[in-house]
């Protein structure tokens, strides 16, 4: 287990290092002079341009600039936002709670709906299974921005059940404002989890030990709980970790559509005005969350399914 953990941590560090190089290098891959981007195209005197280049060390080599930047990042200094004129770390931290609320709300919906619908399809073959397959297929094919437009049109404009824009204040207000964004964000992922749950449970239902348990008179609910659902948790947990990590990537579209002041909306606005320090910080944050979620799933897999631990040996 210790060797397994060391390998996973080494892979995580290698991924973060490669990503940091790509994120930092994006400033130089974009056409034009980085100093021009930092000034947002405004005309400046040669003296001002020289001061900007000195402030951001643009005359140093790529290796020297990367070393200085990654050293600052490791101490929590992500630079200063060109757009908002404040430290990037504080700016991201002020937007992070809204995104975490949205991701947690959407993840809860995905787990509850995905597991329930997937289990229903596996246990109730026939009309229910076909309806679930059609519904999850439609959910998987619906982009988040399309779901957002439909939800706003129906539940905000026509029915006036939920607000369409803003973060809300207090627990009740925040839940009310985040309900529609969470549904729009969770729709596709819930359909995916439902299909994975259905496939995993159907595979377990066909195993011999399940038939033996049924032939011995074990109640159906106990068979499903002890032998089917428990043994299906391996693939379900794997895709769940990927989904939770992928939610952070998808928040940008939903937060922009619903006017939420979260990290995703900050990323979109920063890309638009070429605010590279903010883009770099948010990109690193998303990659770190993705890698950390997958690492957590890898560590939990042997506890969920002991067969994984045996195979690793």
Secondary structure, DSSP 8 states (H G I E B T S, - for coil): -HHHHHHHHHHHHHHHHHHHHHHHHHHHHSSS-HHHHHTTT----HHHHHHHHHHTTTTS-HHHHHHHHHHHHHTT---B-TTT-SBHHHHHHHHHHHHHHHHHHHHHHHHHHHHHHHHHHHHSTTHHHHHHHHHHHHHHTS-HHHHHHHHIIIIIIIS--S-SSS--SHHHHHHHHHHHHHHHHHHHHHHHHHHHHHHHHHHHHTSHHHHHHHHTT--HHHHIIIIIIHHHHHHHHHHHHHHHHHHHHHHHHHHHHTT--SHHHHHHHHHHTT-HHHHHHHHHHHHHHHHHHHHHHHHHHHHH-HHHHHHH-
